[in-house]
Amino acid sequence: MDQAVWNSNDLGISLAAFSGRITIFKTTLKALNYPPYFRFLLDIDHKQFGIECCGYKSEGSHQLPEKMTREHYDIKSMDMVKFIFQTCGWDKKYTYRIKGIAMPEHRMIVFDLTTAQKVAEFRRSE
């Protein structure tokens, strides 16, 4: 896992095991043209994760709010995040950030999970 520099223009997501949260960065949503509906794709054999624009009837679709009140969008998916952490051998105490690559011809962003960066350690208040 590289400690690459993160540029604010990079497409990205972050995953946090303790909360089961997938955070989609604004740059990623903008690159997808703020789709009304999207879904996640996971290729474990190649350790790739994708966000694909789709229709509301598509299997696994999520609806993006019409008004974005923050610079990112969070989705809770405890089972998916837990599975990704186990498959990738990531430390559950950390949040991981992954840069994405736009694939406009497929209306999707692809994330190589092998390039994930540790960014924060979760600390429970006692």
GUKE-11935 format. One record per atom (N, C-alpha, C): residue number from 1; residue in one letter; chain; x, y, z. Coordinates in steps of 0.02 Angstrom, whole numbers, plus 50000, padded with zeros to 5 digits. Example, Ala and Ser with C-alpha at 12.3 -4.5 7.8 and 13.67 -1.06 7.14 Angstrom:
BEGIN
NODE   gulo   dovex   miza      px      py      pz
NODE      1       A      A   50660   49716   50390
NODE      1       A      A   50615   49775   50390
NODE      1       A      A   50660   49835   50390
NODE      2       S      A   50642   49888   50354
NODE      2       S      A   50684   49947   50357
NODE      2       S      A   50645   50002   50394
***
This chain:
BEGIN
NODE   gulo   dovex   miza      px      py      pz
NODE      1       M      A   50042   49941   50000
NODE      1       M      A   50000   50000   50000
NODE      1       M      A   50044   50062   50000
NODE      2       D      A   50038   50102   49948
NODE      2       D      A   50078   50163   49943
NODE      2       D      A   50050   50219   49984
NODE      3       Q      A   50094   50264   50006
NODE      3       Q      A   50074   50326   50040
NODE      3       Q      A   50077   50382   49989
NODE      4       A      A   50038   50377   49936
NODE      4       A      A   50037   50426   49883
NODE      4       A      A   50006   50491   49908
NODE      5       V      A   50024   50545   49875
NODE      5       V      A   49996   50610   49892
NODE      5       V      A   49926   50614   49862
NODE      6       W      A   49879   50641   49902
NODE      6       W      A   49811   50648   49878
NODE      6       W      A   49800   50719   49854
NODE      7       N      A   49775   50724   49792
NODE      7       N      A   49760   50789   49763
NODE      7       N      A   49684   50800   49769
NODE      8       S      A   49663   50859   49786
NODE      8       S      A   49592   50873   49795
NODE      8       S      A   49551   50864   49731
NODE      9       N      A   49585   50859   49674
NODE      9       N      A   49550   50847   49611
NODE      9       N      A   49543   50773   49594
NODE     10       D      A   49575   50730   49635
NODE     10       D      A   49572   50658   49622
NODE     10       D      A   49501   50631   49632
NODE     11       L      A   49482   50584   49590
NODE     11       L      A   49420   50547   49601
NODE     11       L      A   49434   50499   49659
NODE     12       G      A   49385   50490   49702
NODE     12       G      A   49400   50446   49758
NODE     12       G      A   49340   50425   49799
NODE     13       I      A   49353   50373   49838
NODE     13       I      A   49306   50349   49889
NODE     13       I      A   49347   50333   49951
NODE     14       S      A   49312   50325   50007
NODE     14       S      A   49344   50298   50066
NODE     14       S      A   49297   50246   50097
NODE     15       L      A   49328   50198   50131
NODE     15       L      A   49291   50144   50163
NODE     15       L      A   49312   50139   50236
NODE     16       A      A   49262   50133   50280
NODE     16       A      A   49275   50129   50351
NODE     16       A      A   49239   50068   50379
NODE     17       A      A   49277   50020   50405
NODE     17       A      A   49248   49957   50430
NODE     17       A      A   49206   49968   50493
NODE     18       F      A   49229   50011   50538
NODE     18       F      A   49194   50018   50602
NODE     18       F      A   49123   50044   50594
NODE     19       S      A   49109   50081   50541
NODE     19       S      A   49042   50108   50530
NODE     19       S      A   49007   50076   50469
NODE     20       G      A   49046   50038   50429
NODE     20       G      A   49018   50009   50368
NODE     20       G      A   49003   50063   50316
NODE     21       R      A   49039   50118   50320
NODE     21       R      A   49026   50176   50278
NODE     21       R      A   49069   50176   50215
NODE     22       I      A   49036   50191   50159
NODE     22       I      A   49070   50205   50095
NODE     22       I      A   49058   50279   50082
NODE     23       T      A   49111   50318   50078
NODE     23       T      A   49105   50389   50063
NODE     23       T      A   49127   50401   49991
NODE     24       I      A   49082   50431   49953
NODE     24       I      A   49096   50447   49883
NODE     24       I      A   49113   50521   49880
NODE     25       F      A   49172   50537   49857
NODE     25       F      A   49195   50607   49855
NODE     25       F      A   49158   50646   49801
NODE     26       K      A   49152   50711   49812
NODE     26       K      A   49118   50755   49764
NODE     26       K      A   49149   50751   49695
NODE     27       T      A   49215   50745   49691
NODE     27       T      A   49248   50740   49626
NODE     27       T      A   49224   50679   49586
NODE     28       T      A   49211   50625   49623
NODE     28       T      A   49186   50564   49591
NODE     28       T      A   49115   50574   49566
NODE     29       L      A   49073   50604   49607
NODE     29       L      A   49004   50617   49587
NODE     29       L      A   49002   50665   49527
NODE     30       K      A   49045   50714   49528
NODE     30       K      A   49048   50763   49473
NODE     30       K      A   49070   50729   49409
NODE     31       A      A   49119   50684   49413
NODE     31       A      A   49143   50648   49353
NODE     31       A      A   49088   50604   49324
NODE     32       L      A   49042   50582   49366
NODE     32       L      A   48985   50541   49343
NODE     32       L      A   48926   50585   49324
NODE     33       N      A   48935   50652   49328
NODE     33       N      A   48883   50700   49313
NODE     33       N      A   48824   50695   49361
NODE     34       Y      A   48839   50684   49425
NODE     34       Y      A   48788   50679   49477
NODE     34       Y      A   48728   50637   49456
NODE     35       P      A   48739   50572   49447
NODE     35       P      A   48686   50530   49421
NODE     35       P      A   48628   50523   49471
NODE     36       P      A   48567   50523   49446
NODE     36       P      A   48510   50513   49492
NODE     36       P      A   48514   50445   49527
NODE     37       Y      A   48538   50394   49490
NODE     37       Y      A   48544   50326   49518
NODE     37       Y      A   48613   50297   49499
NODE     38       F      A   48640   50259   49545
NODE     38       F      A   48704   50226   49534
NODE     38       F      A   48704   50161   49573
NODE     39       R      A   48752   50119   49556
NODE     39       R      A   48760   50056   49594
NODE     39       R      A   48834   50040   49600
NODE     40       F      A   48849   49997   49648
NODE     40       F      A   48917   49975   49659
NODE     40       F      A   48929   49910   49624
NODE     41       L      A   48989   49902   49597
NODE     41       L      A   49010   49839   49566
NODE     41       L      A   49074   49817   49602
NODE     42       L      A   49081   49753   49612
NODE     42       L      A   49139   49727   49648
NODE     42       L      A   49166   49666   49610
NODE     43       D      A   49230   49669   49593
NODE     43       D      A   49265   49614   49560
NODE     43       D      A   49321   49593   49608
NODE     44       I      A   49306   49544   49648
NODE     44       I      A   49354   49521   49700
NODE     44       I      A   49415   49489   49668
NODE     45       D      A   49406   49452   49614
NODE     45       D      A   49463   49419   49582
NODE     45       D      A   49517   49469   49561
NODE     46       H      A   49496   49528   49538
NODE     46       H      A   49543   49579   49517
NODE     46       H      A   49550   49636   49568
NODE     47       K      A   49517   49628   49625
NODE     47       K      A   49516   49677   49679
NODE     47       K      A   49500   49747   49652
NODE     48       Q      A   49443   49750   49618
NODE     48       Q      A   49419   49814   49591
NODE     48       Q      A   49349   49827   49616
NODE     49       F      A   49336   49891   49628
NODE     49       F      A   49271   49915   49651
NODE     49       F      A   49249   49968   49600
NODE     50       G      A   49185   49970   49584
NODE     50       G      A   49162   50018   49535
NODE     50       G      A   49098   50052   49558
NODE     51       I      A   49089   50113   49533
NODE     51       I      A   49026   50149   49540
NODE     51       I      A   49002   50162   49470
NODE     52       E      A   48941   50137   49455
NODE     52       E      A   48914   50140   49388
NODE     52       E      A   48847   50177   49388
NODE     53       C      A   48837   50222   49340
NODE     53       C      A   48773   50254   49331
NODE     53       C      A   48723   50200   49308
NODE     54       C      A   48661   50205   49332
NODE     54       C      A   48612   50155   49313
NODE     54       C      A   48542   50185   49318
NODE     55       G      A   48492   50146   49303
NODE     55       G      A   48422   50167   49309
NODE     55       G      A   48394   50148   49377
NODE     56       Y      A   48337   50175   49393
NODE     56       Y      A   48307   50162   49459
NODE     56       Y      A   48285   50090   49468
NODE     57       K      A   48273   50055   49413
NODE     57       K      A   48252   49985   49418
NODE     57       K      A   48311   49937   49418
NODE     58       S      A   48371   49962   49410
NODE     58       S      A   48430   49919   49408
NODE     58       S      A   48443   49887   49476
NODE     59       E      A   48464   49824   49473
NODE     59       E      A   48479   49788   49535
NODE     59       E      A   48534   49825   49575
NODE     60       G      A   48521   49835   49639
NODE     60       G      A   48570   49866   49683
NODE     60       G      A   48576   49942   49675
NODE     61       S      A   48527   49973   49643
NODE     61       S      A   48532   50045   49632
NODE     61       S      A   48522   50085   49696
NODE     62       H      A   48558   50141   49700
NODE     62       H      A   48552   50189   49754
NODE     62       H      A   48533   50256   49723
NODE     63       Q      A   48492   50294   49758
NODE     63       Q      A   48471   50359   49732
NODE     63       Q      A   48512   50414   49764
NODE     64       L      A   48540   50457   49723
NODE     64       L      A   48576   50515   49747
NODE     64       L      A   48526   50570   49762
NODE     65       P      A   48533   50603   49819
NODE     65       P      A   48486   50658   49835
NODE     65       P      A   48489   50713   49782
NODE     66       E      A   48433   50746   49770
NODE     66       E      A   48432   50800   49721
NODE     66       E      A   48476   50858   49743
NODE     67       K      A   48477   50872   49807
NODE     67       K      A   48519   50926   49834
NODE     67       K      A   48574   50896   49877
NODE     68       M      A   48635   50911   49859
NODE     68       M      A   48693   50888   49897
NODE     68       M      A   48709   50940   49950
NODE     69       T      A   48705   50922   50013
NODE     69       T      A   48718   50970   50067
NODE     69       T      A   48790   50968   50091
NODE     70       R      A   48827   50917   50069
NODE     70       R      A   48897   50911   50089
NODE     70       R      A   48940   50898   50028
NODE     71       E      A   49006   50896   50039
NODE     71       E      A   49054   50887   49985
NODE     71       E      A   49064   50813   49967
NODE     72       H      A   49023   50769   49996
NODE     72       H      A   49029   50698   49984
NODE     72       H      A   48961   50666   49996
NODE     73       Y      A   48956   50602   49981
NODE     73       Y      A   48894   50565   49994
NODE     73       Y      A   48913   50499   50028
NODE     74       D      A   48881   50486   50085
NODE     74       D      A   48895   50425   50124
NODE     74       D      A   48840   50374   50116
NODE     75       I      A   48860   50311   50111
NODE     75       I      A   48813   50255   50109
NODE     75       I      A   48838   50204   50160
NODE     76       K      A   48793   50177   50199
NODE     76       K      A   48810   50124   50246
NODE     76       K      A   48796   50057   50212
NODE     77       S      A   48847   50015   50213
NODE     77       S      A   48840   49947   50186
NODE     77       S      A   48889   49903   50225
NODE     78       M      A   48869   49887   50286
NODE     78       M      A   48913   49851   50332
NODE     78       M      A   48938   49785   50301
NODE     79       D      A   48893   49747   50270
NODE     79       D      A   48914   49682   50242
NODE     79       D      A   48965   49690   50185
NODE     80       M      A   48952   49738   50140
NODE     80       M      A   48999   49747   50084
NODE     80       M      A   49067   49771   50108
NODE     81       V      A   49066   49821   50153
NODE     81       V      A   49129   49848   50178
NODE     81       V      A   49168   49795   50217
NODE     82       K      A   49134   49757   50258
NODE     82       K      A   49166   49704   50296
NODE     82       K      A   49198   49652   50249
NODE     83       F      A   49161   49634   50196
NODE     83       F      A   49187   49586   50147
NODE     83       F      A   49249   49613   50112
NODE     84       I      A   49248   49677   50092
NODE     84       I      A   49306   49707   50059
NODE     84       I      A   49366   49709   50106
NODE     85       F      A   49356   49728   50169
NODE     85       F      A   49411   49730   50217
NODE     85       F      A   49441   49661   50227
NODE     86       Q      A   49399   49610   50234
NODE     86       Q      A   49424   49541   50243
NODE     86       Q      A   49462   49518   50181
NODE     87       T      A   49435   49529   50123
NODE     87       T      A   49466   49508   50060
NODE     87       T      A   49533   49541   50049
NODE     88       C      A   49537   49606   50065
NODE     88       C      A   49598   49644   50053
NODE     88       C      A   49648   49639   50111
NODE     89       G      A   49627   49610   50167
NODE     89       G      A   49672   49604   50224
NODE     89       G      A   49686   49670   50258
NODE     90       W      A   49638   49716   50256
NODE     90       W      A   49647   49783   50286
NODE     90       W      A   49634   49781   50360
NODE     91       D      A   49667   49825   50396
NODE     91       D      A   49658   49834   50469
NODE     91       D      A   49593   49871   50482
NODE     92       K      A   49548   49841   50520
NODE     92       K      A   49482   49870   50532
NODE     92       K      A   49484   49933   50574
NODE     93       K      A   49541   49948   50604
NODE     93       K      A   49546   50009   50644
NODE     93       K      A   49556   50071   50601
NODE     94       Y      A   49567   50062   50536
NODE     94       Y      A   49583   50118   50492
NODE     94       Y      A   49529   50129   50439
NODE     95       T      A   49528   50190   50414
NODE     95       T      A   49488   50208   50355
NODE     95       T      A   49537   50206   50296
NODE     96       Y      A   49513   50182   50239
NODE     96       Y      A   49554   50176   50179
NODE     96       Y      A   49525   50220   50124
NODE     97       R      A   49569   50253   50088
NODE     97       R      A   49551   50297   50033
NODE     97       R      A   49579   50267   49969
NODE     98       I      A   49539   50268   49915
NODE     98       I      A   49561   50240   49852
NODE     98       I      A   49547   50290   49796
NODE     99       K      A   49597   50300   49753
NODE     99       K      A   49589   50343   49694
NODE     99       K      A   49552   50305   49640
NODE    100       G      A   49512   50342   49602
NODE    100       G      A   49473   50311   49548
NODE    100       G      A   49497   50332   49479
NODE    101       I      A   49477   50292   49431
NODE    101       I      A   49492   50305   49360
NODE    101       I      A   49425   50309   49324
NODE    102       A      A   49413   50365   49290
NODE    102       A      A   49351   50374   49253
NODE    102       A      A   49350   50331   49190
NODE    103       M      A   49293   50301   49178
NODE    103       M      A   49281   50263   49117
NODE    103       M      A   49217   50291   49086
NODE    104       P      A   49221   50350   49055
NODE    104       P      A   49161   50384   49031
NODE    104       P      A   49120   50343   48981
NODE    105       E      A   49154   50302   48941
NODE    105       E      A   49118   50261   48892
NODE    105       E      A   49072   50210   48925
NODE    106       H      A   49085   50194   48988
NODE    106       H      A   49044   50147   49026
NODE    106       H      A   49004   50182   49081
NODE    107       R      A   49011   50249   49085
NODE    107       R      A   48978   50289   49136
NODE    107       R      A   48993   50261   49206
NODE    108       M      A   49058   50252   49219
NODE    108       M      A   49077   50225   49284
NODE    108       M      A   49147   50249   49304
NODE    109       I      A   49160   50240   49368
NODE    109       I      A   49226   50252   49397
NODE    109       I      A   49250   50186   49427
NODE    110       V      A   49312   50168   49414
NODE    110       V      A   49340   50105   49439
NODE    110       V      A   49395   50122   49490
NODE    111       F      A   49396   50083   49545
NODE    111       F      A   49444   50092   49599
NODE    111       F      A   49483   50027   49608
NODE    112       D      A   49549   50032   49605
NODE    112       D      A   49593   49975   49615
NODE    112       D      A   49605   49969   49690
NODE    113       L      A   49576   49919   49721
NODE    113       L      A   49580   49911   49794
NODE    113       L      A   49651   49898   49819
NODE    114       T      A   49694   49874   49774
NODE    114       T      A   49764   49861   49794
NODE    114       T      A   49803   49925   49804
NODE    115       T      A   49775   49982   49784
NODE    115       T      A   49810   50047   49791
NODE    115       T      A   49783   50088   49849
NODE    116       A      A   49744   50057   49892
NODE    116       A      A   49713   50092   49949
NODE    116       A      A   49766   50122   49995
NODE    117       Q      A   49749   50180   50023
NODE    117       Q      A   49792   50215   50070
NODE    117       Q      A   49759   50218   50138
NODE    118       K      A   49795   50201   50190
NODE    118       K      A   49771   50210   50259
NODE    118       K      A   49768   50285   50272
NODE    119       V      A   49712   50309   50298
NODE    119       V      A   49709   50382   50310
NODE    119       V      A   49691   50401   50382
NODE    120       A      A   49658   50359   50418
NODE    120       A      A   49639   50379   50486
NODE    120       A      A   49626   50317   50528
NODE    121       E      A   49643   50322   50591
NODE    121       E      A   49630   50268   50638
NODE    121       E      A   49568   50286   50677
NODE    122       F      A   49523   50237   50686
NODE    122       F      A   49462   50246   50724
NODE    122       F      A   49478   50241   50798
NODE    123       R      A   49453   50288   50836
NODE    123       R      A   49463   50287   50909
NODE    123       R      A   49397   50293   50943
NODE    124       R      A   49381   50243   50983
NODE    124       R      A   49319   50245   51021
NODE    124       R      A   49328   50287   51084
NODE    125       S      A   49278   50327   51098
NODE    125       S      A   49282   50365   51161
NODE    125       S      A   49262   50319   51218
NODE    126       E      A   49296   50326   51273
NODE    126       E      A   49283   50280   51329
NODE    126       E      A   49254   50318   51387
***
